[in-house]
């Protein structure tokens, strides 16, 4: 327990630094809503951090759809670094060039090695993921459509969703192995894995 505590301390320090970076860029880019800015730590950073403990231990490549202000991917990259996780590559896909500049600068200041992809998801080819993450990006059925070209046999989706999650998953549960867990602050963590064999 003490060993974990020693690893958590530098992670918290870096995530506090990330919070400061976001606040510095907020006026220029509106990275989070005005209503959330006072609850940035809980609403965005800790909300993103909870996904880390759902990442499969054998996962190496994480692809994040619509990275925006870096949630959850930059938070996960910080935790992976400080907790010596097994992920080796983070790909943050974001179509907004200004937000990509922010992501690149934030990653540099935090000392995490990530790949920023300034493009639309449907234009990104030949990239396979062990884990696909998304937060506040799109409805689940659309995320699955985008994820088709990134999917391989053991790919897992880890999605952070809100209170209408049950409406989003009811149409996909027949086709995919799906688990929905209550997260912090009213969020839900949706895990989607391999296609079901309905024969």
C-alpha distance (Angstrom), angle and dihedral (degrees) to the residues before:
residue distance angle dihedral
X1 . . .
X2 3.79 . .
X3 3.80 90.1 .
X4 3.82 90.6 54.1
X5 3.80 90.0 48.1
X6 3.80 90.2 54.6
X7 3.81 89.5 53.5
X8 3.80 93.9 45.3
X9 3.81 94.2 55.0
X10 3.83 95.9 65.9
X11 3.82 89.2 43.2
X12 3.80 91.3 54.8
X13 3.81 90.1 46.6
X14 3.82 91.7 52.5
X15 3.81 92.9 44.9
X16 3.81 89.9 51.4
X17 3.81 86.7 52.3
X18 3.81 88.6 50.8
X19 3.81 89.1 52.6
X20 3.80 89.0 54.5
X21 3.81 91.4 49.1
X22 3.81 91.3 52.2
X23 3.80 92.2 50.1
X24 3.79 89.6 50.4
X25 3.81 92.2 53.8
X26 3.79 97.2 35.7
X27 3.81 98.8 94.3
X28 3.78 92.7 51.3
X29 3.81 98.8 43.9
X30 3.81 108.8 17.5
X31 3.81 90.7 -133.2
X32 3.81 93.8 175.7
X33 3.78 131.5 20.9
X34 3.80 119.0 -88.8
X35 3.80 89.7 -117.6
X36 3.81 91.5 57.6
X37 3.79 99.8 44.1
X38 3.82 93.8 90.9
X39 3.80 90.8 49.0
X40 3.79 95.5 42.4
X41 3.80 94.8 128.3
X42 3.81 96.4 52.7
X43 3.81 101.0 27.6
X44 3.80 97.4 48.2
X45 3.80 115.0 6.7
X46 3.81 101.1 43.0
X47 3.79 90.7 35.2
X48 3.81 88.5 57.8
X49 3.81 94.0 40.9
X50 3.80 93.7 60.8
X51 3.82 89.9 69.4
X52 3.80 90.8 66.4
X53 3.80 92.4 76.8
X54 3.81 91.6 55.2
X55 3.81 95.3 56.3
X56 3.84 111.4 112.4
X57 3.79 112.1 -111.6
X58 3.81 92.3 -125.8
X59 3.83 94.9 51.9
X60 3.81 116.4 119.6
X61 3.83 107.1 165.5
X62 3.81 123.8 51.9
X63 3.80 121.9 -172.3
X64 3.80 119.3 -167.0
X65 3.81 120.8 -159.0
X66 3.81 118.2 -143.3
X67 3.80 95.9 -3.1
X68 3.82 96.2 -173.4
X69 3.80 107.1 162.2
X70 3.81 92.2 4.7
X71 3.78 99.9 -88.1
X72 2.93 117.1 175.1
X73 3.82 101.9 -10.0
X74 3.82 102.3 60.6
X75 3.80 90.8 44.6
X76 3.81 89.6 51.5
X77 3.80 91.3 47.1
X78 3.81 90.2 54.3
X79 3.81 91.8 49.6
X80 3.80 91.7 45.7
X81 3.79 89.7 53.3
X82 3.80 97.1 45.9
X83 3.80 96.8 39.4
X84 3.81 92.0 42.7
X85 3.78 93.5 -120.6
X86 3.80 125.5 -176.2
X87 3.80 98.4 -113.9
X88 3.80 111.4 113.6
X89 3.82 103.5 176.8
X90 3.79 132.8 39.1
X91 3.81 119.3 -171.5
X92 3.80 114.7 -167.9
X93 3.80 110.7 -166.0
X94 3.80 114.3 -160.3
X95 3.81 128.2 157.5
X96 3.83 96.1 -160.6
X97 3.80 107.6 90.1
X98 3.81 94.5 -157.3
X99 3.79 91.5 54.0
X100 3.79 89.0 49.2
X101 3.81 88.8 56.9
X102 3.80 88.5 52.0
X103 3.82 92.2 48.1
X104 3.80 91.8 49.8
X105 3.79 92.9 49.0
X106 3.81 93.6 44.5
X107 3.81 91.1 49.7
X108 3.82 89.9 49.7
X109 3.80 93.1 50.7
X110 3.81 91.9 46.0
X111 3.79 92.5 47.4
X112 3.79 95.6 -126.2
X113 3.79 122.5 139.7
X114 3.81 110.5 -132.1
X115 3.79 135.4 151.1
X116 3.81 113.9 -123.4
X117 3.81 111.7 -154.5
X118 3.80 112.1 -164.1
X119 3.78 99.8 -161.1
X120 3.77 144.5 86.4
X121 3.79 113.0 -80.4
X122 3.79 94.1 -120.2
X123 3.82 89.5 58.5
X124 3.81 94.8 55.7
X125 3.79 110.2 96.6
X126 3.80 138.2 179.2
X127 3.79 95.4 24.3
X128 3.80 118.5 125.1
X129 3.79 122.1 -167.1
X130 3.78 134.8 -153.4
X131 3.80 88.7 -165.2
X132 3.81 129.3 22.3
X133 3.80 117.0 -164.3
X134 3.78 132.7 -173.5
X135 3.79 135.4 167.9
X136 3.79 124.7 -171.8
X137 3.78 89.8 -13.8
X138 3.81 109.2 115.1
X139 3.78 143.5 -39.9
X140 3.79 115.5 -66.4
X141 3.81 97.3 -108.4
X142 3.81 89.9 55.0
X143 3.81 92.0 47.0
X144 3.81 89.0 53.8
X145 3.80 90.2 51.4
X146 3.79 90.9 51.7
X147 3.78 91.0 44.5
X148 3.79 96.0 55.3
X149 3.81 94.9 93.3
X150 3.84 91.9 46.0
X151 3.80 94.4 48.4
X152 3.77 125.5 107.3
X153 3.79 132.0 169.0
X154 3.81 98.0 -77.2
X155 3.81 100.1 30.3
X156 3.81 114.8 137.4
X157 3.79 126.2 -159.9
X158 3.81 116.1 -145.0
X159 3.79 108.9 -169.8
X160 3.78 130.4 177.2
X161 3.79 110.3 -145.2
X162 3.80 139.3 173.2
X163 3.79 135.9 -125.9
X164 3.82 95.2 -62.4
X165 3.80 91.4 62.5
X166 3.80 94.3 115.2
X167 3.81 90.5 61.7
X168 3.80 90.7 51.8
X169 3.79 98.2 48.7
X170 3.80 100.0 42.9
X171 3.80 92.5 80.3
X172 3.80 96.3 47.9
X173 3.81 101.6 42.5
X174 3.79 90.7 83.8
X175 3.80 90.9 59.1
X176 3.80 105.7 31.5
X177 3.79 136.5 42.4
X178 3.81 99.8 -109.1
X179 3.80 133.2 -177.3
X180 3.79 124.8 -177.1
X181 3.81 119.6 -164.7
X182 3.79 129.3 -178.0
X183 3.79 111.0 -112.1
X184 3.78 132.8 -172.1
X185 3.77 126.2 -62.4
X186 3.81 94.3 16.8
X187 3.80 95.1 -55.5
X188 3.79 126.8 133.2
X189 3.78 128.5 -143.7
X190 3.78 113.4 -143.4
X191 3.81 118.0 -163.2
X192 3.79 116.4 -166.4
X193 3.78 122.5 -178.0
X194 3.77 139.2 163.4
X195 3.78 124.4 -8.7
X196 3.78 113.4 -93.3
X197 3.78 120.0 -112.9
X198 3.78 102.2 -128.6
X199 3.81 96.8 175.6
